[in-house]
Amino acid sequence: MPTVAESGYPGYEATNWYAYLAPAKTPHEIVERLHREIVKTLNAPEVRNALHKQGVEPTPMTPGELTKYMEGELVTWGKVTKASGMKAE
């Protein structure tokens, strides 16, 4: 199967990613606590090993880093969607 770049979209990388999200108005201290606990869990050797066995590479990000990453994904895949002519059904 060709890569996204080989299919005519150079500069694009199609990967699966997962994130834990909270409602927009969640207090900052709760978001920070959740972030700390999730990172601690993702860094636990038994969790990392289990994820690696499934081909998953945990890459914890700060809430700000995740926001920037998601904004970039929206721009990237918005362009792909528009160029393809896809329409929501």
C-alpha positions as CSV (number, residue, x, y, z in Angstrom):
1,M,0.0,0.0,0.0
2,P,1.5,3.4,-0.9
3,T,2.2,6.0,1.7
4,V,0.2,9.2,1.8
5,A,3.1,11.1,0.2
6,E,3.4,8.4,-2.6
7,S,-0.3,8.8,-3.2
8,G,0.2,12.4,-4.3
9,Y,0.2,14.3,-1.0
10,P,3.9,15.0,-0.2
11,G,4.5,16.4,3.2
12,Y,1.6,14.6,4.8
13,E,1.9,11.9,7.3
14,A,-1.1,9.8,8.3
15,T,-0.8,8.3,11.8
16,N,-3.2,7.3,14.4
17,W,-3.1,9.2,17.6
18,Y,-5.1,9.2,20.8
19,A,-5.6,11.9,23.4
20,Y,-7.5,12.4,26.7
21,L,-9.7,15.4,26.6
22,A,-11.8,17.2,29.1
23,P,-14.7,19.7,28.7
24,A,-13.6,23.2,27.6
25,K,-14.4,24.8,31.0
26,T,-12.7,22.3,33.2
27,P,-10.7,24.2,35.8
28,H,-7.0,24.5,35.1
29,E,-6.0,22.7,38.3
30,I,-8.1,19.6,37.4
31,V,-6.6,19.5,33.9
32,E,-3.1,19.7,35.4
33,R,-3.8,16.9,37.9
34,L,-5.3,14.7,35.1
35,H,-2.2,15.5,33.0
36,R,0.2,14.5,35.7
37,E,-1.6,11.3,36.5
38,I,-1.9,10.3,32.8
39,V,1.8,10.9,32.2
40,K,2.7,9.0,35.3
41,T,0.6,6.1,34.1
42,L,1.9,6.2,30.5
43,N,5.5,6.2,31.8
44,A,5.0,3.2,34.1
45,P,7.1,0.3,32.7
46,E,4.2,-2.2,32.6
47,V,2.0,0.2,30.7
48,R,4.7,1.2,28.2
49,N,5.5,-2.4,27.6
50,A,1.9,-3.3,27.0
51,L,1.5,-0.4,24.6
52,H,4.7,-1.2,22.7
53,K,3.4,-4.8,22.2
54,Q,0.5,-3.3,20.4
55,G,2.7,-1.1,18.3
56,V,1.8,2.1,20.2
57,E,4.4,4.6,21.2
58,P,3.2,6.8,24.1
59,T,4.1,10.4,23.5
60,P,2.8,12.5,26.4
61,M,2.3,16.2,25.7
62,T,1.4,19.1,27.9
63,P,-2.1,20.4,27.4
64,G,-0.7,23.3,25.4
65,E,1.4,21.1,23.2
66,L,-1.7,18.9,22.5
67,T,-3.7,21.9,21.6
68,K,-1.1,23.0,19.1
69,Y,-0.8,19.5,17.7
70,M,-4.6,19.2,17.3
71,E,-4.8,22.6,15.6
72,G,-2.1,21.5,13.1
73,E,-4.0,18.3,12.4
74,L,-7.2,20.3,11.7
75,V,-5.3,22.5,9.2
76,T,-3.6,19.6,7.5
77,W,-6.6,17.3,7.2
78,G,-8.9,20.2,6.4
79,K,-6.7,20.8,3.3
80,V,-6.8,17.1,2.3
81,T,-10.6,17.0,2.8
82,K,-11.1,20.1,0.7
83,A,-8.7,19.0,-2.1
84,S,-10.4,15.6,-2.3
85,G,-13.9,17.1,-2.6
86,M,-15.2,14.9,0.3
87,K,-18.6,15.9,1.7
88,A,-20.1,15.0,5.1
89,E,-23.1,12.7,4.8
